[in-house]
Structure formats: structure tokens, C-alpha cells
Amino acid sequence: MKLLQFNISELFTKQRFFGALVLMLFAIHTTQGQAIFSNPITGTNPNTANPYTAGQTVSPNITVSGIGRGSGITGTNTNNRYNATGWNSGTLSNTKYFEFTLTPSSGYLIKFASFEYTAQASGSGPTSFSFRSSLDGYATNIGAANATGTTISLAAAAYQNITAPITFRLYAWGASAAGGTFSINDFTFNGIITTACTQPTVTSFLPTSAPINTLIKINGSGFMNGSGTSAVLFNGVPATSFTIISNTLIEAVVPVGSTTGAVSITTNNCTGTSPVFTVLRSTCTMLYSDIFISELYDADRGDGGIIELYNGTGATVNLSQYAVLRYGTAGDPVPSYTINLSGNLASGSLYLIRIGNDAPICTFTQNIAYSTGFNADDGFELVKNGNVIDAVNAPDNTGYTMIRRNDVVAPNSVYVPGEWNSSSTESCDDIGIHNYMVSNTTSITTQPIVRTLCEGQSATFSVAMNNPTGVTYQWKLLNSAGAWVNVTNSAPYSGATTAVLTINNVPIGFNGNQYYCFVTTSSCQEHSYAATVKVVPKPTTMGIYYN
């Protein structure tokens, strides 16, 4: 950029200079991406071209317009900058702007990071500025543009995965005279251009709700055999197993540890998410000993992040005795900063801490903000009166989401990775919506398992409870319509309302049937794991005849 200068005499040694330079270049690379469209704007009277394209640098797989101007302003001769007059409207005018259009080539998309520019205005030039885009018809400001130039973040979700032409405009107004000038001296759009992919889609499930270990049918499109479809996740937890039946049907087993939420499917490194699938789990009222960290979110670009805390104690908690400590690297002896909490947190409520100065990508209501961001490998501790009560360590990458499983005991002063569902891609979906008052703890100590037998034999499925007193049982069958129906004590079934279900003289038509036990206790409604009966047909016998 033209205004980026170094005064080497201000640096104490050459070593410090090069160290500072390396750190600066690293920061630019990691927070802003690479330049995909730029122009230093040099030469004699660039304003004579509209748009001006000479000297621009453009990454492969996109086309650009150059820098142009609206019909309400007039180019004026000045070397080495794109200059114009006519900015003397009292408010923003729809015809007075500089503009830039970027178009990804077919099969490619743009993930923007930022827009940088340097500029200057004459003494009678414009005093108000606004940077906007065609995505919303130039209705809202992006960042805070000014007369001398700045870096404007384009890391928001709206400016990611752009597959169609997008135009950005820099509006200016408020000049005290018609001859007042404003110019762009140079500019750079930073981001990434990558191959576009077609997301697989999910249209329905059969059944729409199921306990763990159920084999379900996922209907949709964009599924591929072989290495094409590489992952099926239930709310972030990989399926126990899955089979691609066709490009419109997947059969997958609901995994242990999964919870109600979207099912995501990845085909050719492109991930699509489904409507909500309900995992039938235990609904037991469980109170926690103290507040704890329930989610950690880090934006891939910039310094934005969110720390989410949850109170499931059954009582309102005064937060003045709590603080969150952040360590630059997990395991460091001293935290890099401390966030002191304040206010009262009602039971069943969340406390959201916004981290960093960048505009948040996610929509949420913050309880407190802290300006310094965090990133990969950080350590976090929740302390009460100076004592650590909960801990979590960030993964070795930026742009992640970590959600506390609601079938674990919390808080925990020692970080245990297995207590968290972690994703290397940041997601806003669960921020501020967790409900840990319904836990997934269970008093079922023995789960039913798959039974494989020959046609005509008997099969049993059983559950065991840690305290069977006052327990009622009801076995369920998944019928061909995808509904869970009660098993009744009629042939070939017995024990339909006991801990042991027996299927007598199992017919071949029962092959693939799935069952689970719905258990009711004084404080819980519990769903056992599902189990399948696999029936092998009787061998065929042939008569032997003798002459």
C-alpha cells in the first residue's frame, strides 16, 4: 500500500527490524488472506479511463471490472491516483461512488477476507464515506470507510462462497465545493478463490426420530459411492457406519454420543446439512454442581470469538466471584488475560462473552465483551474465588466450534477431550440455544444387542437398570412406515412390557426388524439403544431317490 512506510532509524537493531517485519507479514497473511484483485494505480491521468484497468493484478479464475465511477461524478486529471470531483451532495447519492466488480469463473467461488485502500480528499472534498455491496442492493454499510484509507473486513458469512458477480461501491459526499476532489490511490481485495462444489442435500429421514444404534434411511441427493461421500455426522458425531445405497439414499447407524440436531453429509469435500433429526435420549432432570463452559467458538478470519457459560445448578448464581482465564498456549504457567464476570445468571440460562474487535459473524446477545481475541492451541479456565473449576483447550487450528456434551458431568477442572464435540469448521448454529437441564444420563446399565439366528429360532432382547424398583417397560418396533409402535404380548412376542422381550419362532420376514425399550422411572423417561434381529433362512433340503 502506498501509505505503508518504515522508518528504519526508529528500530534499535537490524535484528529487531527483521523480526518486526516477519511478524507483520505473518499477521497480514493469517488475518487477511491473499490478494486476489489489486491495483497500485500509477501513470498519467488514470481518470481518463472509466473503468481503469491498467496495472491491475488479478488472480486466476476470476474476472474483474477494474475501478470505475458513478455517473454523478467527473474524473479530474491527477497522476498516480484515480481522482474525481462532484461530491458536493448533502447526503449519500446513488450516482456518486467508485466501484469494483468481481466475478468468479464457472465452477469457482470467492471467499473474501478484506478490502484495503489508500485515498485522499482535497480541503473542499467529501467528508462522509460508505462502503457497500450489491448483495443487499447497497443498503447497508460495511465497516467504516474514511478519506485516507483503511482495511475493511469482509470475513462475514455473507461474503463467503460467492459464485456470482458481486459489486462493491465506495460512496462519498459532503464536499463543500463542486470542485472538491476525492481519489483512490491504490486498493486490494484479499481472499481465497477455490473450486465450487455442489452440496449434498437431505430431504427426509426414516424414521424421523430414533435412539442410538438405529439404522435409519437418509433421503436426498448428491450422495456418491466410493470416496465421493466421505462422512455422515449426527450433530457433529460421526455415524457408527453408513452405506451409500444410491445417489439419493444413505443408510446410517445413529452413533453413541449423538444428540438432536442437523445431520451433515460430505461429498467431494463439500458438506451439506439437513433439517433437525431427533435422537431419542434419556430425559432425566439433573442438576450440576456449578456453572461451566458449554461452548467455545472461534472465527476462521479476524479475532472474533465467543465463550459460552451455562448455569444448570437449579439456583441463580452471582457471577462476581467468577472469572475466565485465557492462556496463549494451553499449559502456559501464566494466563495472557483474565475476564472478570459480573451480574447474576439464572438457572437454565447462558452467559455469552464476545471476544475480539471484529464485527461478529454470528447473531447473538452478548452479556459482556472483551477486546483481545484468541486462536489455536489456547487454554481456558473458569475459576471461582481463584480456584479452577472448569477447563478446555482449543484445537490446533483457527476457525472451530467446541460444544460440551450434555451426557457428561460438569464442570471439570481438568480438560477431557471426550467431553466435547469439536468441529474444525466454525458454526453459529448452537450459540445461545443449549439446554442442559435435560441431560442424557441414564440408569440403564445393560443395553439390548443385535441378535443373529436361524429362521424358526427364538430371540431375546433385554435391558437392565441400576435400580429396577418402580420401573415400567415398553418395547417398541420400527414398522415399515418409519414409525415406532408398541410391541404387544401376542404371538410371536412375549415380555413386551418387561425387561426382556422374547420373539418366538422368528419368521424370515422379521429379518432387519429393529427394537428398543422405552423405560419410565420416577424421574426419567429413558430410551434404550436400538437392536436389530438378523434372521438367516433355513437351508433347503433335497430328497434322495434310489432306483
N, C-alpha and C positions, 0 to 999 in steps of 0.2 A: 504494500500500500504506500502511496506517496508520502503520507504523513508519519510513517513508521521510521524513526531515526534513532541512532545510538550515539551517545557522547562518550567515547571510549575513555576520555580523560576522567570521567566520573567513576570509572571502575578501578578498583585498587590494584588488581594484577591481571595479567593476561589469562591466568587460570580461572579467575573469577568470571572474567568476561565470557570465556568459552563455556563455563559451567552454566552461567545465566542463559547463554544463547541456546544450549541444548535443552534446558528446562523449558524455555519459552517455546521452542519448536515442538517439543513433546506435548505441551499443553495445547498448542494450536491444533496439532494433529488429532489428539484424543477428544477434543471437545467440538471441533468444527468440521471434521471430515476432510475430503479433498476438494480442490477447486474443480468445478465442472463447467463453469462459464465465467470468463473474466475478460476485462479489457483495461489496459493502463491508460488508454485514450491519449495518444500523442500525435503530434503533427500540426499542420497549419489549418486552422478554422474547421475543426471536426463538425461543427454545427451545420455545415452546408449539406450534409447527408442526413436524411431522415427516413429510415433509421441509419445509424452509424455502425458499421461492422468492421472497418479496417482495424487490424491489430488485435482482434479478439481471439481468445483461445477457448476452444470448445471440446469437451470430452467426446469420445466416440459414442454412438448410439443415441444421441440427441441432436435436434436442430434448434437453432435459436434465431431470434429476430434481430439481434443487436440492441442498441439503446435507441429508442425513439422518443418522440414528444407528442403531446396532445395538440389538437387544432387551436386551442386558445392561447398558446404561447408562440413566440417567434425566436428562431435561432439568431444569435448575435456572434460576430466574429471574435474569437479569442483562441489562441494556440493552446494545445495540450489539455483541453477540457471541453466538455460538451455543455455549451452555455446557452441561455435563453433569457428573454425578457417577457413582460406581460403578466407578471404575477400579482398585479395590484387589485385582486378581488378581496372583498372583506371576509369571505368565508371560502371553504373548500369548493372549488369549481370542478365539474365533471369533465372539463376540457383542458385543464391546466395541470400537466403532470409529465414526468419522464416514465417510460415503461419498458418492460423486458418480458419477452415471451419465450418459454422453454417447452419443447415438445419431445417426449421420448419416442424413439423409433418403435415400430411394431414389435411386440414381444419383449419390451423392456419397460422398466419403471424407474422413477426417480424417488429417492429418499433424501429430502432436503435436510440440511443441518443449520445453515445460517446464510444471511446476506450481509456483505461488508461493503462499505463505500466510504470515500472521502469526497468532500464537497466544499463549496464556498459561496457566500452571498455577499453582494455589494452592500454599502451602507444604507441604500434605499431599497434593498432587495427584500424578499419574503422573510417573515418571522415565524410562521407556523408551518408544520410539516406532518405528513401522514403517509405511512407505507401500508398498502392494502393489496388484496389479491382478487382474482376473478372467481375464486371458489365460492364466495358469498356475494358476488356482484359488487365488489369493492365497498362493502357496507361497514366493515369494522377495521380498526387499526391493528397492525401487527407490530409489536414492540413500540419503541419511542424514537422516531426519526428526528433528525435535527439538521442545522445548517452546515455543520462542519464534517459530519460523517460519524458513523458508529457501526457496531455489529448488532444485527437483529436476528434473534433466534428463530429458526424455522423448524425446531425439533418437535413441535406439537403434532399430534396424530393426524391432523387434517392435511399436513404437508408431507406425509409419508405414502409410499406406494402409489405415486402419481403416474397414471397411464395415459392421460390425455393432455392436450395443451393447457398450460397454466400461464397466466399473465400477472405480473406484479407491477404496481404503479407507485411512484413516489410523488405525491401531491405536495404543492407548496402554495401559500397565499399570504396576504397581509403585507405586500410591498407598499412602501409609502409613495412610490412613483412608478409610472408605467415603464420607465427605463431601468428600473432596478433589476439586477441580474441574479441568477442562481445557476450554478453549474455542478455537474457531476465530474469529478476529476479522475476517478477510477472506481471500479467495482468488481466484486467477486461473489458468485453464488457457490457455496460449499455444499457437498452432499455425496451421495453414492448413486451410481447407475447400475442396476442389476437386472438380471433376466426376470421377466414377469412370469408368474406361474398361475395356473388355474386351481383355485382352492377346491378340494373335495367338499361336497355338501351332504348334509344329513337331513332327511325329510321326516323320518319317523323311527320309532323303536317298537319292538315286540318282544316282551311286554314293555309298557311304559314305566314300570317300577319293578324292582326285584331286589332280593337280598344278595349278599356276597356269594360267589361261585355259580350264579345263574348264567347259563348260556343264552345270550339274547341275540336277536336279529336287528341289525342296523341297516336301514334302507336309505338310499341316497344315490349319489353319482360321483364319478371321478375316482373310484376305487380301482387298484391295479394289482395283479398278481406279481410274484417275484419280488424284486427290490423296489417296485413302484410305491406301494403303500407300506410304509416302514413302521408306523406307530399308531396305536389306538389307546387313548388315555381317558380315564374316567375322572373328571375334575382334577386332572394333573397326575393321576396314578396310572401307570401302565397296566393294560389288561393282562390278566393271567395268561391268556393265549387268545389268538384271533386267527380266523381263516377267511381269506377272500373267496367268496363263493362266485361272485361275478362283479362286473364294474358297477353294479347297483346294490349289492348285498354283501355285508360282512357279518359273520358270526363271531361274537367275542364273549369271553367269560369275565364277569364283574369281579374285580380284584379285591383282595383283602386290603383294608386301609382306605378304600374309596368312599367318597361322600357324595351327597346330592349336588349336581352341578352339570356343566356342559361336558359333552364328550367331544374330544378333539381327535381328528384323523389327519395324518401327514402322508401326502402322496408327492413324490418327486420333490421333497424338501419344502413343500407348500402345505400349510396347515389350515384346515377349516374347522369351525366349531359348530356344535349342534344346539338345538334347544335343550332345556334342562332335562336330565334323566334323574329319576328319583331312586336313590339307593335306600332300600328298607333296612334301617338300623334300629338299635335299641333306643327307646326314648325314656331314659331314666333321669329324674331330677338329681343333679349332682352339684354340690357347692364346692368352690375352690377355696384354698386356704388364704390366698392373697391375689392381688391383681397381677397380670403377666403380659408379656409381649405376645400379641396374637398375629401380627403380620409385619413384614418388612418389605418395602418397595423401593427400587432404585431405577430411575430413568436411564436409558441407554446413553442419551446425549445430555450434556449440561450437568448441572449439580442438583437437580430435583430429586427428592426422595420423600418417603412417608414412613413414620414409625407408628404402629397402631397398638394400643394397650386395651385390655379388656378387664372388666370387673365382674367376676362371677361369684363373689363371696356371699351374696344374699343380703348385703348391707351397703349403705353409702360409705365411700372411703374418702377421707380428707387427704388430698394429694400433696400437701405441703411437706410431708416427711419423705417424699419420693423424689428420685432423680434418675435420668438416663445418662449413662456414661458411654462415650464413643471412643474406641481405640483405633488409631490409624492402621494398625495391623493387629489381628487377633493374637492375644498373648503378650502384647506390649505391657510393661510394668506400670505405665502411667497413661491415663486417658488423654486424648487430644482435646476433648472438650466435655463439658457437663451441662446437661439441660435440666434445670430445676423445674419441677411441676408445681402447679397451683390449682386451687379450686376444689370442688367436690365432684366425685364420679359416682353416679347412682349404680346400683347393682343391675347387671344386664346391659350396661352402657359401654360405649367405646370412647377412647381418648386418642385423637389424631394429632400427631406432631408433624407439621410441614417442615421439610428440610430444604435449604438452598434458596437462591435468589431467582432462579429461572421461573418463568410462568408455568404453573402446574399443568401437566397434560391431563391428569385425571380430575373429575369433578367430585369434590367432597367439601365438607365443612370442617375446617381446622379448629382445634382447641388452642394451639399455640404454634408459633413459627420460630425456627432457628436458622440463621443465615448461612452457616457453613455446611457444605454438603458432605456426602460420604460416597464410597465406591467399593471396589473389590477388596476382599480379604479383611474387611473391617470387623472389629469385635464390639458387641453391645452388651451392656449390663444394666439391669434395673435394680436400683438399690433403695433400701428403706432404712432410714436413720443410719446411713453409711454402710449397711450390710447388704451384700449381694443376695438377691432373692431369685433372679431370673437372668438367663444369658442366651445369646445367639451369636453365631459367627456368619458373616456374609460369604458367599461363594467366591471363587477365583475369577470373577468376570463382572463387568458392569451391565446394567440392564437386566434385573432379576426380580422375581417375586418369591417370597418365602411366607407360607401360611401355616400356622400352628395347627396340627391335627387336633380334632376335638375328641379323640379317644385316648388321650394321654393325660397323666397327672401333671398339673402345672400350678404354680411356677416351679422352675428347676434351676438351681444356682449353677449347675454345670450344663454346658451346651451338649445336647444329644441330637445328632443329625436326624435320627429316625423319628423324632417328634415333629418334624417339619415336612410339608410338601413343598418342594422347591422347583422353580422353573427358571431356565436361563433366559427366558423372554419375559419382560415386564408386562403386567396385566393390571388394569384398573377394576376388573370385574368384581372382586371381593372386598374392595376397600370400603370400610364402614358398614358392612352388612352382616358380619358374623353374629351368630347367636350360640354362645357356648352354654347357655342354661340347659339346652338339650344336649346331653353328652351321649357318646357311643359306648359307654361302659356297659358290660353285660354280666349277668350272673350265670350264663350258660357256660359250663366248663367242658362239655363234650359236644361236638358238632356232628351232624349226620355226614356220611361219606358216600361216595359212589359205590354202587353195588353192580357187579357183573355176574350174571348167572345164565343158566340154560333155560330155555322155554319150558314152563311147567314146574320149575322150582319155586321156592318161596324166598322173598327178600324182606329184610327188616331195616328200618331207619330209626335211629334213636338220638335223643338229646339227654344230657344230664345237667342238673342245676347244683350250684353250691349250697342252696338251701331250698329243698323242694316243698317246704311247708306252705300251704295256701296257693300253690301254683296251679294254673289251668293250662291245658294244651289244646291246640287245634292244628292238625296237619293240613297243608294247602297243596293243591295240584295246579300246575300251569296248563290250562287247556289249549286247544288248537287255535282259539281266538286271541290268545295272549292275555287271558285273564286268570288271576289266581282265585281258585274256588275251593271251598271246604271239602275235604275228604269225609265221607260218611261211612259208618260201620255197616256196610253192605258188601256182598261178595264182589271182588276178591279181597276187600280190605277188612282189617280189624285193628283195634287200638287207635282209631282216628283221633280220639281225644285223650290220649295218654302219652307218656314219654317215648313209647315205642310203637311205631307204625309197622304193621305186617301186611305184606301183599302175598296172598296165597295163590299157588298155581299160576304164576305170572304168564300171561299170554304174550305172544310175539308182538302184538300191536302196542304193548306198553314200552317197547324199546324207545329210549330217549325221553321218557317222561321225567319231569323234574318236580321235586317236592321240597317243602321246608316246613318248619314248625313255628307257629305263632304262639308265643308263651306270654301269659299275663301273670304278674306278681302284684304285690301291694303297691309298689312304687314304679313299676316298669311295664311297658309293653315291648316285648323283645321278639326279634325275628332271627331265627337260626340261619346258618348258611344253607344254601340250596344244595341238593344232591340229586344225582341222575341215576336211573336204573337202566342198565345196558343188558339187553336180552339177546342171547345167542340162539338161533333156531336149532331145533332138534336135527340131528343128522338123518339123512334119508337112507332107508334100508331097502335092499332089493331082495326079492325072493330067489332061491336057488332051486332049480328043477333038475331032476335026474331022469334019464330015459330008463 
